[in-house]
Amino acid sequence: MKATNRDLLVLVKNEYASDQFMEQEVELLNDLLLHYETMNNFCRAHEVFDLNRNKILRKHQHIHQVVRQTELKPFQFLCNKN
């Protein structure tokens, strides 16, 4: 399995949870996030406001192009639809 490099904050009500339980919970969360953190899902959940052209870009290919850039152009904003 690919090792992930992320920080997760896991809050548990049971203060007596064992280290093995916590490791298992974090591993399950990593597995879950691995399946859902894809570029397709990212593009579905975001849109780009391009104020230079007065357009809102919603197509997957346009959002993917903008995300691949090292820096956003001036007055281009990547916004979550939520």
N, C-alpha and C positions, 0 to 999 in steps of 0.2 A: 504494500500500500504506500502511496506517495505521502511523505511526511509534509504536513502543512506548517507554515510559519505564520501564525496568527495569535492574537491575544483574545481570549474569551473570558468574560466575567460571568461566572455561574453562581447564582444565589440559591441557596438551599435553606429551607426552613428547619430541617433536621440538623442540629449542630453536632450530632454524634455520628454523622456519615463517615464511613471509612475512606481511606485514601484510594482503595481499590474501586469503591463505588464512584468516587469523583472522577477517576481516570476513565472508567467505563462511560460515564455521562459525557465527558469531553470528547471521547472517541466517537460516540454516537452522534453528537452535535457536528463534529467535523465531517462524518460520513454524510449526514443530511445536507450540510452546506455545500459539500463537494458536488452533489447532484443538482442543486438549485442555483448555484452561482455560475451561470453560463452567460456568454455574451448575448445569446438570443433572449434570455430572460432580462438581462440588463437593458437591452435595447427596447424591449417591450415596456419596461417600467420608467423610461426616461424620454425626454424630448429636448430638442435644442432650439433655443430662442436666438435667432440670428437678426439682430437689430440693424445690421448693415444692409441687409436685403429686405427687411421687414417681413420675415417669414418665420414660421414655426415648422421645424423639420421633425417629422414623425416616422419616416420610413426607416427600416432597420439598416439599410445600406448607408444612408446619410449619417445616422447616429454612429454607426461603426466607423466611418471615415473620420468623424470629428474626434472620437475617443482615441483613435490610433495616433492622432497628432501629438507631438510632444507638448505643445502649448495651445490653448484656445486662442483664436484670433480675437482682437479687441471687439467688444460688444457682442460676443457669442457666449451664451449661457447654457450650461447643461443643467436641466431641472428634472427632479423626480416628479412623476405624475401624482404621487400621493400627496 
